[in-house]
Amino acid sequence: MRSALDIVSAVEPCFDILSLISGRFDSSREKPARCWKCLMRKR
């Protein structure tokens, strides 16, 4: 899984990050896959 720093470093040059939240995909699996939910605004 990517870290929050990985996400910020990749998008920050072009976007302002308004929200970055760790989450999980909706799944019937015992351990659902993790994800990042990111709300951004173009610079």
N, C-alpha and C positions, 0 to 999 in steps of 0.2 A: 504494500500500500504506500502511496505517496504521502509525504508529510505536508503539513500546512505550509511550511517554508518552501517546499518544492512548488506548490500551487502558486503561492504569492510571487515567487521569483519568476515563474514562467509567464504570468499574465500582467504583472504590475507595470511593465513598460507601456502597455497599451490600454489598460483598464484600471479604474478605481474600484477596489473591492469594497462593497457595501456590507456584505455578510459572507462568512465562511463557516459552515457548520458540518461537523462529522455526523454521518448517519449510516443507515443500513437499508439495502434494497428490500422491498416487501417480498417475502418468499416463505414457502412452507418448509424450507430446509431448517435443520436444527441450528446452524450457524449461518445466517444470511450474509451475503457479501457486503463489505463496507463500501462507503462512497463519500464523496465530498459534495455538499450542496453549496454552490457559490453564486451570489448575486453580484453582478458587476455593472459598471457604467463606463462606456467608452470615453477615453480622455479627449 
